[in-house]
């Protein structure tokens, strides 16, 4: 009796290649920056041909975007902590955000992605639909919970509330105009909640 010969599963091989490409992209953007990143370098690092990358992505920016989107894949929904204390929960989330933006390994690729989004309307639309939109919805759901608990004014504009919390952080990070610290994150929450409380 001859041993059973297994046929390779093309779907599994494709998924392995896709994950290798996304991982290689994140690593290379951190190491060399977006400007020096090339499809050839990604292909070499991932162990695939350039044509494999071009079959799945239309541009370098699209690969970079998907490499970050992949970091949130597999999460069963997205939710912010809800301990019942909106101030403590927002401070925990903003401190984590500040730490992430201050981390050089995370900062370089995110700056590269932001440059691409600024110059590519199609990529910007994908970013809003696939990443920013769902994340903002999770943040607003936490704020709605605070509204139901009477911790935030019932008529507060939640889109504007998110801008009050995150726009100063984003501007400070983008322009490198000041340090990104836990104390800064806490101050943002304190000032935003003064405006949002009933």
MISE-380304 format. One record per residue (C-alpha): x, y, z. Coordinates in steps of 0.001 Angstrom, whole numbers, plus 500000, padded with zeros to 6 digits. Layout:
<recs>
@c1 = X&c2 = Y&c3 = Z;
...
</recs>
This chain:
<recs>
@c1 = 500000&c2 = 500000&c3 = 500000;
@c1 = 501531&c2 = 503292&c3 = 498951;
@c1 = 501541&c2 = 506269&c3 = 501304;
@c1 = 498915&c2 = 508892&c3 = 500564;
@c1 = 500331&c2 = 511813&c3 = 498625;
@c1 = 498904&c2 = 515167&c3 = 499676;
@c1 = 498355&c2 = 517756&c3 = 497007;
@c1 = 499532&c2 = 521230&c3 = 497981;
@c1 = 496723&c2 = 523556&c3 = 498975;
@c1 = 497064&c2 = 526706&c3 = 496808;
@c1 = 494868&c2 = 528735&c3 = 499175;
@c1 = 497130&c2 = 527934&c3 = 502127;
@c1 = 500243&c2 = 528742&c3 = 500072;
@c1 = 498663&c2 = 532035&c3 = 498923;
@c1 = 497772&c2 = 533027&c3 = 502477;
@c1 = 501317&c2 = 532196&c3 = 503643;
@c1 = 502714&c2 = 534378&c3 = 500852;
@c1 = 500291&c2 = 537204&c3 = 501656;
@c1 = 501254&c2 = 537186&c3 = 505347;
@c1 = 504971&c2 = 537076&c3 = 504451;
@c1 = 504521&c2 = 540105&c3 = 502160;
@c1 = 502637&c2 = 542085&c3 = 504812;
@c1 = 505207&c2 = 541238&c3 = 507486;
@c1 = 508113&c2 = 542115&c3 = 505153;
@c1 = 506441&c2 = 545439&c3 = 504302;
@c1 = 506071&c2 = 546462&c3 = 507954;
@c1 = 509673&c2 = 545472&c3 = 508706;
@c1 = 511135&c2 = 547295&c3 = 505702;
@c1 = 509164&c2 = 550509&c3 = 506212;
@c1 = 510506&c2 = 550615&c3 = 509769;
@c1 = 514066&c2 = 549874&c3 = 508626;
@c1 = 514450&c2 = 551995&c3 = 505484;
@c1 = 511478&c2 = 554375&c3 = 505472;
@c1 = 508765&c2 = 554720&c3 = 502880;
@c1 = 510791&c2 = 556633&c3 = 500283;
@c1 = 513404&c2 = 553861&c3 = 500014;
@c1 = 510892&c2 = 551023&c3 = 500210;
@c1 = 510511&c2 = 549121&c3 = 496939;
@c1 = 508308&c2 = 546322&c3 = 495682;
@c1 = 511527&c2 = 544462&c3 = 494768;
@c1 = 512798&c2 = 544662&c3 = 498357;
@c1 = 509442&c2 = 543495&c3 = 499727;
@c1 = 509394&c2 = 540560&c3 = 497296;
@c1 = 512946&c2 = 539564&c3 = 498215;
@c1 = 512298&c2 = 539775&c3 = 501971;
@c1 = 509020&c2 = 537850&c3 = 501629;
@c1 = 510507&c2 = 535217&c3 = 499319;
@c1 = 508005&c2 = 535822&c3 = 496498;
@c1 = 508116&c2 = 537207&c3 = 492986;
@c1 = 507235&c2 = 540845&c3 = 492245;
@c1 = 504340&c2 = 539648&c3 = 490086;
@c1 = 502756&c2 = 538061&c3 = 493186;
@c1 = 502675&c2 = 541456&c3 = 494892;
@c1 = 501320&c2 = 543255&c3 = 491824;
@c1 = 498615&c2 = 540614&c3 = 491469;
@c1 = 497196&c2 = 541596&c3 = 494875;
@c1 = 498102&c2 = 545288&c3 = 495239;
@c1 = 498076&c2 = 548181&c3 = 492770;
@c1 = 500786&c2 = 550245&c3 = 494474;
@c1 = 503400&c2 = 550372&c3 = 497186;
@c1 = 501032&c2 = 552523&c3 = 499267;
@c1 = 498299&c2 = 549890&c3 = 499039;
@c1 = 500685&c2 = 547211&c3 = 500349;
@c1 = 501758&c2 = 549472&c3 = 503223;
@c1 = 498107&c2 = 550174&c3 = 504092;
@c1 = 497158&c2 = 546489&c3 = 504080;
@c1 = 500220&c2 = 545645&c3 = 506171;
@c1 = 498785&c2 = 547820&c3 = 508946;
@c1 = 495216&c2 = 546734&c3 = 508416;
@c1 = 496406&c2 = 543144&c3 = 508901;
@c1 = 497495&c2 = 543971&c3 = 512450;
@c1 = 493840&c2 = 544323&c3 = 513460;
@c1 = 492614&c2 = 541212&c3 = 511609;
@c1 = 491222&c2 = 538433&c3 = 513726;
@c1 = 489976&c2 = 540732&c3 = 516457;
@c1 = 486449&c2 = 539739&c3 = 517419;
@c1 = 485026&c2 = 543196&c3 = 517141;
@c1 = 486618&c2 = 546285&c3 = 518510;
@c1 = 485720&c2 = 547796&c3 = 521842;
@c1 = 487199&c2 = 550283&c3 = 524268;
@c1 = 487415&c2 = 549423&c3 = 527961;
@c1 = 484199&c2 = 550164&c3 = 529837;
@c1 = 484766&c2 = 550088&c3 = 533587;
@c1 = 481950&c2 = 552560&c3 = 534161;
@c1 = 484450&c2 = 555403&c3 = 534676;
@c1 = 484757&c2 = 557350&c3 = 531407;
@c1 = 487700&c2 = 559422&c3 = 532644;
@c1 = 489781&c2 = 556391&c3 = 533636;
@c1 = 488875&c2 = 554517&c3 = 530457;
@c1 = 489724&c2 = 557418&c3 = 528137;
@c1 = 493003&c2 = 558034&c3 = 529941;
@c1 = 493959&c2 = 554366&c3 = 529528;
@c1 = 493157&c2 = 554487&c3 = 525801;
@c1 = 494879&c2 = 557833&c3 = 525169;
@c1 = 497971&c2 = 556751&c3 = 527123;
@c1 = 498193&c2 = 553603&c3 = 524981;
@c1 = 497762&c2 = 555704&c3 = 521823;
@c1 = 500481&c2 = 558150&c3 = 522890;
@c1 = 502850&c2 = 555264&c3 = 523701;
@c1 = 502194&c2 = 553704&c3 = 520307;
@c1 = 502831&c2 = 556968&c3 = 518443;
@c1 = 506022&c2 = 557556&c3 = 520453;
@c1 = 507378&c2 = 554078&c3 = 519630;
@c1 = 509939&c2 = 554450&c3 = 516789;
@c1 = 509099&c2 = 550982&c3 = 515407;
@c1 = 505474&c2 = 552029&c3 = 514993;
@c1 = 506021&c2 = 555673&c3 = 514112;
@c1 = 508040&c2 = 555273&c3 = 510904;
@c1 = 505516&c2 = 553064&c3 = 509099;
@c1 = 502545&c2 = 555125&c3 = 510303;
@c1 = 504171&c2 = 558326&c3 = 509040;
@c1 = 504715&c2 = 556600&c3 = 505691;
@c1 = 501094&c2 = 555488&c3 = 505576;
@c1 = 499898&c2 = 559020&c3 = 506388;
@c1 = 501961&c2 = 560438&c3 = 503515;
@c1 = 500377&c2 = 557957&c3 = 501135;
@c1 = 496856&c2 = 558644&c3 = 502399;
@c1 = 497380&c2 = 562397&c3 = 501993;
@c1 = 498296&c2 = 561978&c3 = 498325;
@c1 = 495984&c2 = 559146&c3 = 497274;
@c1 = 492202&c2 = 559761&c3 = 497521;
@c1 = 491392&c2 = 556102&c3 = 496802;
@c1 = 493689&c2 = 554918&c3 = 499589;
@c1 = 492232&c2 = 557585&c3 = 501894;
@c1 = 488729&c2 = 556244&c3 = 501212;
@c1 = 489875&c2 = 552680&c3 = 501945;
@c1 = 491531&c2 = 553879&c3 = 505149;
@c1 = 488307&c2 = 555565&c3 = 506321;
@c1 = 486163&c2 = 552572&c3 = 505405;
@c1 = 488327&c2 = 549718&c3 = 506656;
@c1 = 490297&c2 = 551153&c3 = 509550;
@c1 = 489436&c2 = 554651&c3 = 510780;
@c1 = 485668&c2 = 554206&c3 = 510498;
@c1 = 485415&c2 = 551018&c3 = 512588;
@c1 = 487872&c2 = 552366&c3 = 515176;
@c1 = 485937&c2 = 555650&c3 = 515469;
@c1 = 482671&c2 = 553727&c3 = 515825;
@c1 = 484132&c2 = 551734&c3 = 518733;
@c1 = 485256&c2 = 554978&c3 = 520383;
@c1 = 481816&c2 = 556542&c3 = 519895;
@c1 = 480129&c2 = 553470&c3 = 521385;
@c1 = 482171&c2 = 553993&c3 = 524566;
@c1 = 481121&c2 = 557654&c3 = 524611;
@c1 = 477453&c2 = 556627&c3 = 524130;
@c1 = 477793&c2 = 554378&c3 = 527166;
@c1 = 479076&c2 = 557391&c3 = 529117;
@c1 = 476095&c2 = 559429&c3 = 527862;
@c1 = 473683&c2 = 556738&c3 = 529085;
@c1 = 475444&c2 = 556833&c3 = 532476;
@c1 = 475108&c2 = 560641&c3 = 532629;
@c1 = 478891&c2 = 561193&c3 = 532519;
@c1 = 478771&c2 = 563030&c3 = 529184;
@c1 = 476074&c2 = 565467&c3 = 528048;
@c1 = 473238&c2 = 563681&c3 = 526249;
@c1 = 473382&c2 = 566175&c3 = 523371;
@c1 = 477182&c2 = 566052&c3 = 522913;
@c1 = 478315&c2 = 565737&c3 = 519289;
@c1 = 480341&c2 = 562511&c3 = 519452;
@c1 = 482214&c2 = 563109&c3 = 516192;
@c1 = 483367&c2 = 566454&c3 = 517535;
@c1 = 484178&c2 = 564829&c3 = 520896;
@c1 = 486580&c2 = 562461&c3 = 519140;
@c1 = 488227&c2 = 565399&c3 = 517406;
@c1 = 488626&c2 = 567187&c3 = 520753;
@c1 = 490375&c2 = 564110&c3 = 522141;
@c1 = 492503&c2 = 562999&c3 = 519202;
@c1 = 493198&c2 = 565984&c3 = 516913;
@c1 = 495650&c2 = 567697&c3 = 519318;
@c1 = 497526&c2 = 564420&c3 = 519790;
@c1 = 497677&c2 = 563830&c3 = 516060;
@c1 = 498875&c2 = 567392&c3 = 515403;
@c1 = 501583&c2 = 567174&c3 = 518073;
@c1 = 502756&c2 = 563862&c3 = 516597;
@c1 = 502562&c2 = 565023&c3 = 512983;
@c1 = 504420&c2 = 568303&c3 = 513543;
@c1 = 506704&c2 = 566940&c3 = 516299;
@c1 = 505750&c2 = 570002&c3 = 518316;
@c1 = 506010&c2 = 568466&c3 = 521775;
@c1 = 506590&c2 = 565291&c3 = 523739;
@c1 = 504092&c2 = 562448&c3 = 523635;
@c1 = 503712&c2 = 561475&c3 = 527285;
@c1 = 501161&c2 = 559925&c3 = 529613;
@c1 = 500772&c2 = 563344&c3 = 531291;
@c1 = 499889&c2 = 564871&c3 = 527903;
@c1 = 497333&c2 = 562128&c3 = 527259;
@c1 = 495754&c2 = 562741&c3 = 530675;
@c1 = 495607&c2 = 566499&c3 = 530043;
@c1 = 493800&c2 = 565929&c3 = 526734;
@c1 = 491173&c2 = 563812&c3 = 528490;
@c1 = 490766&c2 = 566335&c3 = 531327;
@c1 = 490229&c2 = 569246&c3 = 528929;
@c1 = 487900&c2 = 567324&c3 = 526614;
@c1 = 485754&c2 = 566085&c3 = 529494;
@c1 = 485364&c2 = 569628&c3 = 530832;
@c1 = 483678&c2 = 570466&c3 = 527536;
@c1 = 481627&c2 = 567265&c3 = 527364;
@c1 = 480286&c2 = 566833&c3 = 530901;
@c1 = 476583&c2 = 567600&c3 = 531522;
</recs>
